[in-house]
Amino acid sequence: MRVCLVCQNIDCKSRGSEQLMKEFQKRVAARGLTDVEVKPYMCFGACQEGPNIVLYPEKNWYANVKVEDLDEITEHLAGGPHVQRLDTIDSSLKELIYQLLDTGIL
């Protein structure tokens, strides 16, 4: 199972992450991606870059995501290309979060 974690902290919520997550869930279902689950996540520590979506276990991080970006992200999940323009998070923060996800701490 692949998981798409959508940040739901107060900063990301103020930027529309609740609606973003609901719309993302609809698009994943409409595309028939039964191996993908879209779930809320408390915080990735990159509030200034939110809303953030982390694809796991692929370890792709998309920042400043808007509803209009979801088709490209869904296409990526279906085997399409990585959405490079949304990959703006510092690599050291990404590695820290990925390590925590790998260990099950987060």
Secondary structure, 3 states (H helix, E strand, C coil): CEEEEEECCHHHHHCCHHHHHHHHHHHHHHCCCCCEEEEEECCCCCHHHCCCEEEECCCEEECCCCHHHHHHHHHHHCCCCCCHHHCCCCHHHHHHHHHHHHHCCC
